[in-house]
Amino acid sequence: MRFLQQLTPYLGAAVTLALAVPSPAPLPHPPPQPLPLVIWHGLGDNYAADGLRAVADLAASTNPGTFIYNIRLASDPSADRTATFFGNLTDEIATVCADLATHPILSSAPAINGLGFSQGGQFLRAYVERCNDPPMRTLVTFGSQHNGIAAFGQCGATDWLCKAALGLLTTNTWSGFVQGRVVPAQFYRDPEPEEFRRYLEHSNFLADVNNEREVKNQTYRENLLRLRKFAMFVFSEDTTAIPKESGWFAEVNGTSGEVTPLREREMYKEDWLGLRALDERGALDFGVAEGRHMELTDRLLVDTFREYFAPVGGEETTSGLEEL
């Protein structure tokens, strides 16, 4: 007891000294890092193409630290290109879902961003609707065919792969053989009443992901509503994606050419996909890219990367990694 009494003055002094020492300043928060960016290329392209690598380099230089992954359906670039013409889109989307969900970097990120070129845009949207793991924060599409194509484009003079696909497309679009094997046939959509009836009955892809059939898939709507931003660009002089307004989900009368904008369509008013809800909260953007199909300038891409893919507070992901 006497020992504690003798020690008390020293304890008091120690407490006073501790209180007098200032606590260390809190460490500054590290700057936010950009989310990973996944890119899905268009018809006739492949994941290792020089043009796609240039886009990836530009994205990385605009938002340093961005991890970029070019979606591929085969490790061989030639086979990946073939898969843009031939394949079952149900299987191809499922393959990409499994690839991203098990990727060592993408699967550990809090979210990802998506950039879709031409048909790759509607395929990325299907990824969001059907799996969305890892979840997508922002989706940007250029020259995509969200409302399908009403005509088939022309092939290059020596592009025999394209010509083979086109030959099947024009012979029996709605057969199970073509719908299960020819990629562009699976987002062909003619609004003419008889063709539209056949589309609803036989389409292997677009009628489903656009929720146009009588029974709606609420998961598709719920997943799209998780997007923070969905931006759709059409090309002002596009003659490849027919009609070009499909990139904005617009309906075009094949006879009169009359365009029914998305906001006037039943799918918007009844909100089959959540597009109206996105629009009402300011999350749906309609953009115009000057020029022909996929004529992208560096200036437009840089502006897009800054506006839609720049890091925001609270985002953390692995930085300093090279593109795979």
Backbone hydrogen bonds, N-H to C=O, Kabsch-Sander energy under -0.5 kcal/mol:
donor,donor_aa,acceptor,acceptor_aa,energy
5,Q,1,M,-1.9
6,Q,2,R,-2.2
7,L,3,F,-1.7
8,T,4,L,-1.4
10,Y,7,L,-0.6
11,L,7,L,-2.0
12,G,8,T,-2.5
13,A,9,P,-1.9
14,A,10,Y,-2.3
15,V,11,L,-2.4
16,T,12,G,-2.4
17,L,13,A,-2.5
18,A,14,A,-2.4
19,L,15,V,-2.4
20,A,16,T,-1.4
21,V,17,L,-1.2
33,Q,315,E,-1.5
37,L,67,F,-2.9
38,V,113,N,-2.6
39,I,69,Y,-2.2
40,W,115,L,-2.2
41,H,39,I,-0.5
45,D,42,G,-1.6
49,A,46,N,-1.8
53,R,49,A,-2.0
54,A,50,D,-2.2
55,V,51,G,-1.8
56,A,52,L,-2.3
57,D,53,R,-2.6
58,L,54,A,-2.1
59,A,55,V,-2.4
60,A,56,A,-2.3
61,S,57,D,-2.2
62,T,58,L,-1.9
63,N,59,A,-2.2
66,T,63,N,-1.4
68,I,66,T,-0.5
69,Y,37,L,-2.6
71,I,39,I,-2.8
71,I,69,Y,-0.7
80,D,76,D,-2.3
81,R,77,P,-2.1
82,T,78,S,-2.1
83,A,79,A,-1.7
84,T,81,R,-1.5
85,F,82,T,-1.6
86,F,82,T,-2.8
87,G,181,R,-2.9
89,L,87,G,-0.7
91,D,88,N,-0.5
92,E,88,N,-2.6
93,I,89,L,-2.7
94,A,90,T,-1.6
95,T,91,D,-2.2
96,V,92,E,-2.0
97,C,93,I,-2.6
98,A,94,A,-2.2
99,D,95,T,-2.2
100,L,96,V,-2.7
101,A,97,C,-2.1
102,T,98,A,-1.2
103,H,99,D,-0.7
103,H,100,L,-0.5
107,S,103,H,-2.2
108,S,105,I,-0.8
109,A,105,I,-0.6
109,A,106,L,-1.1
112,I,135,P,-2.1
113,N,36,P,-2.8
114,G,138,T,-2.9
115,L,38,V,-2.4
116,G,140,V,-2.8
117,F,40,W,-2.5
118,S,116,G,-0.5
118,S,142,F,-3.1
120,G,117,F,-2.3
121,G,118,S,-2.2
122,Q,118,S,-0.6
123,F,119,Q,-1.6
124,L,120,G,-2.0
125,R,121,G,-1.9
126,A,122,Q,-1.8
127,Y,123,F,-1.9
128,V,124,L,-2.1
129,E,125,R,-2.5
130,R,126,A,-2.9
131,C,127,Y,-2.3
132,N,127,Y,-1.9
137,R,112,I,-3.5
138,T,112,I,-0.6
139,L,229,K,-2.3
140,V,114,G,-2.3
141,T,231,A,-2.4
142,F,116,G,-2.5
143,G,233,F,-2.5
144,S,233,F,-0.5
147,N,246,S,-0.7
148,G,145,Q,-2.0
149,I,187,F,-1.9
150,A,242,I,-3.0
151,A,242,I,-0.9
159,D,156,G,-1.3
160,W,158,T,-1.6
163,K,159,D,-2.1
164,A,160,W,-2.2
165,A,161,L,-1.9
166,L,162,C,-2.7
167,G,163,K,-2.2
168,L,164,A,-1.6
169,L,165,A,-2.4
170,T,166,L,-2.1
171,T,167,G,-0.5
171,T,168,L,-0.7
172,N,168,L,-1.6
175,S,172,N,-1.6
179,Q,175,S,-2.8
180,G,176,G,-1.5
181,R,178,V,-1.3
182,V,178,V,-2.9
183,V,85,F,-2.6
183,V,181,R,-0.7
186,Q,182,V,-0.8
186,Q,183,V,-1.6
187,F,184,P,-1.4
188,Y,185,A,-1.1
189,R,149,I,-3.3
196,F,192,E,-3.1
197,R,193,P,-2.0
198,R,194,E,-1.7
199,Y,195,E,-2.4
200,L,196,F,-2.5
201,E,197,R,-1.6
202,H,198,R,-2.6
203,S,199,Y,-2.7
205,F,186,Q,-0.6
206,L,186,Q,-2.2
208,D,205,F,-0.7
209,V,205,F,-2.3
210,N,206,L,-2.2
211,N,208,D,-1.8
212,E,207,A,-2.1
213,R,207,A,-0.7
216,K,214,E,-0.7
218,Q,216,K,-0.9
220,Y,217,N,-0.7
221,R,217,N,-1.0
222,E,218,Q,-2.6
223,N,219,T,-2.7
224,L,220,Y,-2.1
225,L,221,R,-2.0
226,R,223,N,-1.2
227,L,224,L,-1.7
228,R,137,R,-3.4
229,K,137,R,-1.3
230,F,283,A,-2.8
231,A,139,L,-2.7
232,M,285,D,-2.5
233,F,141,T,-2.9
234,V,287,G,-2.0
236,S,289,A,-2.4
237,E,291,G,-3.0
238,D,235,F,-1.5
242,I,240,T,-0.8
246,S,243,P,-1.6
247,G,244,K,-2.1
248,W,245,E,-2.1
249,F,246,S,-2.0
250,A,245,E,-1.9
251,E,260,T,-2.6
253,N,258,E,-2.9
257,G,253,N,-2.2
260,T,251,E,-3.8
260,T,258,E,-0.5
264,E,261,P,-1.7
265,R,262,L,-2.1
268,Y,265,R,-0.8
269,K,265,R,-2.4
270,E,266,E,-2.9
272,W,267,M,-2.0
273,L,267,M,-0.6
278,L,274,G,-2.3
279,D,275,L,-2.5
280,E,276,R,-2.7
281,R,277,A,-1.1
282,G,279,D,-1.7
283,A,278,L,-3.1
285,D,230,F,-2.4
285,D,283,A,-0.5
287,G,232,M,-3.2
287,G,285,D,-0.5
289,A,234,V,-3.1
290,E,288,V,-0.6
295,E,292,R,-2.2
296,L,294,M,-1.4
301,L,297,T,-2.2
302,V,298,D,-2.9
303,D,299,R,-2.4
304,T,300,L,-2.3
305,F,301,L,-2.9
306,R,302,V,-2.5
307,E,303,D,-2.3
308,Y,304,T,-2.7
309,F,304,T,-0.5
309,F,305,F,-1.5
310,A,306,R,-0.5
315,E,312,V,-1.6
324,L,68,I,-1.4
